[in-house]
Amino acid sequence: MIQVENLTKEFKIYKKQPGLKGAVKGLFSKEADIKKAVDNISFNIGEGEMVGYIGANGAGKSTTIKMMTGILVPTSGKCIVNGIIPYKDRQKNASQIGVVFGQRTQLWWDLPLTETFSILKEIYNVGDNDYKNRMEFFNEVLEINEFISSPVRTLSLGQRMRADLAAALIHNPKILYLDEPTIGLDVMVKENIRKAIKQINQEFKTTVILTTHDLSDIEELCDRIIIIDKGKSVYDGSIEKIKDTYGYMRTVQTFVKEINAAKQIDISKEFGLAEEDAVTWMKDNSLFVSFNKNKISISEIVGHIMSKVQVMDINIKETDIEEIIKKIYGHEVKL
């Protein structure tokens, strides 16, 4: 569906010299630095996949998406989207993609939502029967009938996001690009948007590329993630694999009665482990142990604690994907 091969995008950044002398000099000779926003990236995305495309600000995510949507022309490399080179046939490419930007809207601000959909129907040449079926589906999944007659400017953020998602899908695109689709939404609205995206993917086999800083969106929707850092792809694989490989630290919290006795427990010393493989500390009436699950098991730790003090309750926390991604951004983890 999407083939990206050795894709590179460079930008010229012209240097400005200070003062009047520098301004005059700049009229006759322009010095420029070359910045590689995207640096030799390759990946393939199949039909019906939901892929998280993530990276820190300035990593090159948006530049990649703009090349995939045909807005930007690559400096070198190849990008083919459903058999089309996007920048060479922008109109045909636009007919097979949908785009939702969480911080922007494609809806007409002062028009009732129903008129916006009617305009988009004509723009994309959607037939009457297809349009009717599509609107019935949107009402079932996104519940848009409750505000479809309202001007866009009167909609809440959650309503607008549902409307934007419907607008992006009105022509039944094969590929959907989502950029921060749940930004600023409350928990319940987020969950409804995620459910809608899942159902759309399942019913129509729509390929979804999701860029977001909300990693709970990624975990909820995507099986695969591509991580980009400083223009380069640093990881392409499953969420489970990255958790298994780099999320080896767990934390066990035990609620204890004998606080003074619990303060004497030090798992790293008592099991002969390196300090970074088992860190023990107390907070209030809880004993915490952060440990490397490849070096020691949870049963060994809990069994040892229970032999020393009375345990009232236990809570176990896995390393979540957000912590791992932060370490990757901070170059604490080598991929």
C-alpha positions in Angstrom: 0.0 0.0 0.0 2.8 2.5 1.0 6.3 2.0 -0.1 9.0 4.3 1.2 12.6 3.7 0.0 15.7 5.7 0.9 13.5 8.8 1.3 15.4 12.0 2.0 14.3 15.6 2.3 16.8 18.5 2.6 16.1 22.2 3.3 18.4 25.1 2.6 18.7 27.4 5.6 20.2 30.7 4.5 22.5 32.5 6.9 21.7 36.1 7.8 24.7 38.3 8.6 24.1 40.9 11.3 23.9 44.7 10.7 23.6 46.8 7.5 26.8 45.5 6.1 25.6 41.9 6.5 22.2 42.8 4.9 24.0 44.3 1.8 26.3 41.4 1.5 23.3 39.0 1.6 22.0 40.7 -1.5 24.9 39.5 -3.6 26.0 36.2 -2.0 23.9 33.8 0.1 25.5 31.3 2.4 23.3 28.4 3.3 23.4 25.3 5.5 21.8 22.1 4.4 19.5 20.5 6.9 18.3 17.0 6.4 14.8 16.9 7.9 14.4 13.3 6.7 17.5 11.1 6.2 17.3 8.0 4.1 14.2 6.4 5.6 12.7 3.2 4.3 9.6 1.2 5.3 6.6 -0.5 3.8 3.0 -0.4 5.2 0.4 -2.9 4.0 -3.3 -2.6 3.4 -5.3 -2.3 6.6 -2.3 -1.8 8.9 -2.5 0.7 11.7 1.0 2.1 12.3 2.1 4.7 14.9 4.7 7.1 13.4 6.3 8.9 16.3 9.2 11.1 17.2 10.2 14.1 19.2 9.4 17.6 17.9 11.6 18.3 14.9 12.4 14.6 14.4 11.0 14.7 10.8 7.5 13.2 11.3 5.6 16.0 9.6 8.0 16.3 6.7 7.6 12.6 6.0 3.8 12.8 6.1 3.9 15.8 3.8 5.9 13.8 1.3 3.5 10.9 1.6 0.5 13.2 1.0 2.2 15.0 -2.0 2.6 18.4 -0.3 6.5 18.2 -0.5 8.8 16.8 -3.1 11.5 14.5 -1.8 15.1 15.5 -2.4 15.9 11.9 -3.2 14.5 8.4 -2.7 11.1 7.0 -3.5 7.6 7.3 -2.1 4.8 5.3 -3.7 1.3 5.4 -2.2 -1.1 2.8 -3.6 0.7 2.8 -6.9 0.9 6.6 -7.2 3.9 9.0 -6.7 2.1 11.5 -4.5 3.7 14.8 -5.7 3.4 13.8 -9.4 -0.3 13.2 -9.2 -1.6 15.2 -6.3 -5.3 15.1 -7.4 -5.4 11.3 -7.7 -3.5 10.9 -4.5 -5.9 13.3 -2.7 -8.8 11.1 -3.8 -7.5 8.1 -2.0 -6.4 9.6 1.3 -8.0 11.3 4.2 -6.3 13.6 6.7 -7.2 14.7 10.2 -5.2 17.3 12.0 -6.0 17.7 15.7 -5.1 21.4 15.8 -6.6 22.3 12.4 -9.9 21.7 10.7 -11.1 21.2 7.1 -14.7 22.2 8.0 -16.3 25.5 6.9 -16.4 27.5 10.1 -19.7 29.4 9.7 -21.6 26.7 7.8 -23.8 24.1 9.3 -22.0 20.8 9.4 -24.5 19.2 7.0 -23.6 21.8 4.3 -19.9 21.1 4.8 -20.5 17.4 4.1 -22.6 18.2 1.1 -19.8 20.3 -0.3 -17.2 17.5 0.3 -19.6 15.1 -1.4 -19.5 17.2 -4.6 -15.7 17.7 -4.3 -15.0 14.0 -4.1 -17.8 13.0 -6.5 -19.4 10.7 -4.0 -22.6 9.1 -5.4 -26.0 9.6 -3.7 -26.3 6.0 -2.4 -22.7 5.9 -1.2 -23.2 9.2 0.6 -26.4 8.1 2.3 -24.7 4.8 3.5 -21.6 6.7 4.6 -23.7 9.2 6.7 -25.7 6.4 8.3 -22.4 4.7 9.3 -21.0 8.0 10.7 -24.1 8.5 12.7 -23.9 4.9 14.1 -20.1 5.1 14.9 -19.6 8.8 15.6 -23.1 9.9 16.6 -23.0 13.1 14.5 -26.7 13.5 14.0 -27.0 15.2 17.3 -25.1 18.2 16.0 -25.2 17.9 12.2 -27.3 21.0 11.8 -25.1 23.2 14.0 -22.6 25.7 12.6 -19.1 24.4 13.0 -18.0 27.3 15.2 -20.6 26.3 17.8 -19.3 22.7 18.2 -17.3 21.5 21.2 -13.8 20.2 20.6 -15.0 16.6 20.9 -17.8 17.2 18.4 -15.5 19.0 16.0 -13.0 16.1 16.1 -15.8 13.6 15.3 -17.0 15.8 12.5 -13.4 16.2 11.1 -13.0 12.4 11.2 -16.2 12.0 9.2 -15.2 14.6 6.7 -11.9 12.9 6.1 -13.7 9.6 5.5 -16.6 10.8 3.4 -15.0 9.5 0.1 -14.0 6.2 1.7 -10.2 6.8 1.3 -7.9 3.8 1.3 -5.4 5.6 3.6 -6.1 7.8 6.7 -3.4 10.1 8.1 -4.1 11.1 11.7 -2.1 13.9 13.3 -2.9 14.3 17.1 -6.5 13.2 16.6 -7.3 13.2 20.4 -5.4 16.3 21.5 -7.2 18.2 24.1 -10.1 15.7 24.5 -11.4 14.3 27.7 -11.0 10.7 28.6 -14.5 9.6 27.4 -14.3 11.4 24.1 -10.8 10.0 23.5 -12.1 6.5 24.0 -15.0 7.1 21.6 -12.7 8.5 18.9 -10.4 5.4 19.3 -13.3 3.0 19.1 -14.5 4.8 15.9 -11.0 4.5 14.3 -10.8 0.8 15.1 -14.2 0.1 13.7 -13.5 2.1 10.5 -10.2 0.1 10.1 -12.0 -3.2 10.6 -15.0 -2.5 8.4 -13.2 -0.9 5.4 -9.6 -2.2 5.8 -8.5 1.5 5.9 -4.8 1.9 6.3 -4.1 4.2 9.2 -0.9 6.2 9.9 -1.0 7.8 13.3 1.3 10.5 14.6 0.8 11.6 18.1 2.5 12.5 21.4 -0.2 10.7 23.3 1.3 7.3 23.5 -1.9 5.8 25.0 -3.4 6.4 21.5 -0.5 4.3 20.0 -0.9 1.5 22.5 -4.7 1.4 22.0 -4.7 1.5 18.2 -1.5 0.3 16.8 0.4 -3.1 16.7 3.4 -1.6 15.0 5.4 1.6 15.5 8.0 3.4 13.6 10.2 5.7 15.7 12.1 8.6 13.9 14.8 10.6 15.6 16.8 13.4 13.9 15.5 12.4 10.5 16.5 8.8 10.8 14.3 5.7 11.5 15.6 4.2 14.7 12.9 1.5 15.3 10.3 -0.3 13.2 8.5 -3.2 14.8 5.8 -4.2 17.2 5.0 -2.5 20.5 5.3 -5.9 22.3 8.8 -6.4 20.9 10.0 -3.0 22.1 8.4 -3.6 25.5 10.0 -7.1 25.8 13.4 -5.9 24.6 13.7 -2.5 26.4 11.0 -2.6 29.0 12.8 -5.0 31.3 12.4 -2.9 34.4 9.3 -3.6 36.6 8.3 -2.1 39.9 6.6 -4.1 42.7 4.9 -2.2 45.5 4.2 -4.1 48.8 2.0 -2.6 51.5 3.5 -3.6 54.8 2.7 -3.3 58.5 6.2 -3.4 60.0 7.7 -0.2 58.5 10.9 -0.2 60.5 11.6 -3.9 59.5 10.8 -3.2 55.9 13.3 -0.3 55.9 16.1 -2.8 56.5 15.3 -4.8 53.3 17.7 -4.2 50.3 17.0 -6.6 47.5 20.2 -5.8 45.5 22.5 -6.6 48.5 20.5 -9.6 49.7 20.5 -11.2 46.2 23.9 -10.0 45.1 22.7 -7.9 42.3 24.1 -4.8 40.7 22.5 -1.6 42.1 20.9 -0.8 38.7 19.2 -4.2 38.6 17.3 -3.8 41.9 16.6 -0.6 43.7 14.7 -0.7 47.0 13.0 2.2 48.8 10.2 3.1 51.3 7.4 5.6 50.9 4.8 5.9 53.7 3.7 2.3 54.4 4.9 0.9 51.1 8.1 -0.9 50.2 9.0 -0.4 46.5 11.5 -2.5 44.5 12.3 -1.5 40.9 14.0 -4.5 39.3 15.3 -6.0 36.1 13.0 -8.9 35.3 15.8 -10.7 33.4 17.9 -10.8 36.6 15.4 -11.7 39.3 11.8 -12.9 39.3 8.8 -11.2 41.0 8.2 -14.4 43.0 11.7 -14.3 44.4 11.3 -10.7 45.5 7.8 -11.0 47.0 8.7 -14.3 48.7 11.7 -12.7 50.3 9.8 -9.6 51.5 7.0 -11.9 52.9 9.6 -13.8 54.9 10.7 -10.6 56.5 7.5 -8.6 57.1 3.7 -9.0 56.8 2.4 -8.0 53.4 -1.1 -6.6 53.2 -1.3 -6.0 49.5 0.8 -6.1 46.3 0.8 -3.9 43.2 3.0 -4.7 40.1 3.8 -2.0 37.5 5.3 -2.8 34.1 7.5 -0.3 32.2 5.0 1.4 29.9 5.7 2.4 26.3 6.0 6.1 27.2 8.9 5.5 29.6 10.7 3.5 26.9 10.2 6.1 24.2 11.5 8.9 26.5 14.6 6.8 27.0 15.0 6.4 23.3 14.6 10.2 22.7 17.2 10.8 25.5 19.5 8.2 23.9 19.5 6.2 27.1 18.5 3.1 25.1 20.5 1.8 22.1 18.4 0.4 19.3 
